[in-house]
Each structure stands twice: as C-alpha cells, then as structure tokens.
Amino acid sequence: MTSSEWAAWVQAVGALVAIVATVALTRTDQRQRRIETKARRMSAAVALFPIVSEVSSSLRWALKQVEDGHTPYDIGRNGPNPEDTVHFWNTPVMPPKLEALRPLLHDLGDAAEPVQRAFLSFDILRQDFRDFAISNMHEGPEYTWGYSDKQWTRTHALALEARERARLSEVILRRVINADD
C-alpha cells in the first residue's frame, strides 16, 4: 500500500471512531439530562406534596363541618369568645409557603398541569374569600358576617372544586415521588 492509501485508511478509521465517540457522548449526555430532570421533578413533588396535602386537608375539614350542619360563619372554635369562631372564609387555601413554591411547578413536567389547575382553583377561592371579606367589612365584627344564598352557592362550588383539584394533585405528586422509572 502506498502512503496515500494508508492515509486514506487512517482517515476513514479516524472518521469512524469520531462518529462512534459522538454517538456515545450524545447518549451519555441524554442519560444525564434524564437523570437530572427526574431529580428536579422528584424534588419539586417532595417540596409541594406536604403543603398541597395541608390545603386539601383544610378544605376537607371545612367542607365536612358545613356538611355536618355548621354554618359557614361558625365551622369551629378556637376559644370561648365570639371572636374565637373559625369561619369558612378563613380556610387557608393558598398559604405563603405554597405560593413561594409556585416556581417549582414547571419542574413537574407532564404532571404540572393538574397541579397548576389546583393552584388556579386555590387562587380563585382565595379571591372569593377576599371579596366576601371586603363586602362585609362595614357589617361589624367578623363573627357577625354571613353569606347570602347566592354568595354561599358560589363559594361552596369553588371550595368543592378546589378540594377535588387538591386531592388529584396529592395523588399525582405521590405518583411522582414513588416513580421507579
């Protein structure tokens, strides 16, 4: 073989090695990105789960009190005085610690949409509570406020939706946490 033939063979082998190395590096990079994505997804779910679960529990409790015959303006007591009354509109639907975790939602990947819908439901219910409080501020102390039938129908429907979305979010976050893939 001539030197030019050897050079051609060396060049061909070198090109083949470069192609194999590129494929191997690409696969390694893709595998590393999948591992990192899974870790971010798991971290987001672990951070969100206890707080979403707390909101879900609060909504279940408040709605259960109403179903058991309590009025929305007296679902429980923190003490003996009228101002110790627990009101439905004080149910914590978007605590600051949950609001602070909102940026993590995108890390959930395809599991993010139902959790985002839960956040939206929590926001809408929180705004409904605020609107109710603003409309009643001039009525006297908070323990004297009451819902009109129309207001209560809307608030109750929003709370039921938020509770169901919170429940679904708990299930989805639990699946992400327990995923083996």
Buried (B, 14 or more C-beta within 10 A) or exposed (E): EEEEEEEEEEEEEEEEEEEEEEEEEEEEEEEEEEEEEBEBBBEBBEBBBEBBBBBBEBBBEBBEBBEEEBBBBBBBEEEEEEEEBBBBBBBBBBBEEBEEBBEBBEBBBEBBEBBBBBBEBBBBBBEBBEBBBEEBEEEEEBBEBEBEEEBBEBBBEBBBBBBBBBBBBBEBBEEBBEEEE
